[in-house]
Amino acid sequence: SSHTFTPEHTTILISSHFFFLLHFVSSFVKRGIIMVAITYDTEVTSSISAPKLFKAFVLDSDNLVPKILPAAVKSVEYVEGDGGVGSVKVITFGEGTSQLKHMKHRVDGLDKENFTYSYSVIEGDALMDELESITYHIKIASIMVAVTYDMEIPSSIPAPKLFKAFVLDSHNLIPKILPAAVKSVEFVEGNGGAGSIKLITFGEGTSQLKHMKQRVDGLDKENFTYSYSVVEGDALMGELESISYHIKVVPSADGGSVCKNRSIYHMKGDSMITEEQIKAGKEKAMGIFKAVEAYLLANPDAYN
């Protein structure tokens, strides 16, 4: 077997990446008659998780920014409200911004669950006597991060026979030959084709795992390919959004086959999965494969 970490996934494993969208509107009065608006959009990527970045950059910015940038911002004080919509705060600039003394912000919108924040500069030196107001719309959004590993297992079993046992009839065969690992497999939606959902109940030999749900994403019986995702259950460890598997059984020149398996771990938030956890998953998959192979060798008339 071979285990590969692609470079980009190794980097992604270290940290999860997120971005926030800063929407800037400058509105000003020209000759006191026509209101004109100019809009700028900016995207900035960060290695900080969305919840953590929102807390620091938005929710606690009144305390954090004067602390880490005292030359730029001396103090932030609420003169109306407590930070919710309609609140007004006065920002007093530090000595490092000689042309700016103060400005007032009005909070226009705040959604802590979706990490969005809107506010307007309504008074102060930042308006330069030419602007009616400046409005900011901030949104911090998560980027899904994935880690991939590939594994190849050679076998003396012909590809058609191995595919039938390891994929097509696995819901019957694996509970039969590995009852301590898998107690039962039941289709709760569909009958095995794409879109089907099956519920795997683990046996007593896997004390930390109780159940999981798999969704069939693709099945090609002629070319011996099968794709599925773990979408629910203990196997996700509370840290993964899902795990996707892509299996291809390739005939080999000696009459046997090679089982190629690609696993893709989709992280949740800023979670990370370790090399040890991936190794443990690989060993479990290898154990199931070897058990199926041993059964076929001991029962040469099965799945012909």
Secondary structure, DSSP 4 states (H G I P E B T S, - for coil): ---EE-HHHHHHHH---EEEEEEEEEEEEETTTEEEEEEEEEEEEESS-HHHHHIIIIITHHHHHHHH-TTTEEEEEEEESSSSTT-EEEEEE-TT-TT--EEEEEEEEEETTTTEEEEEEEEEGGGTTTEEEEEEEEEEEE---EEEEEEEEEESS-HHHHHIIIIITHHHHHHHH-TTTEEEEEEEESSSSTT-EEEEEE-TT-TT--EEEEEEEEEETTTTEEEEEEEEEGGGTTTEEEEEEEEEEEE-TTS-EEEEEEEEEEE-TT----HHHHHHHHHHHHHHHHHHHHHHHH-TTTT-
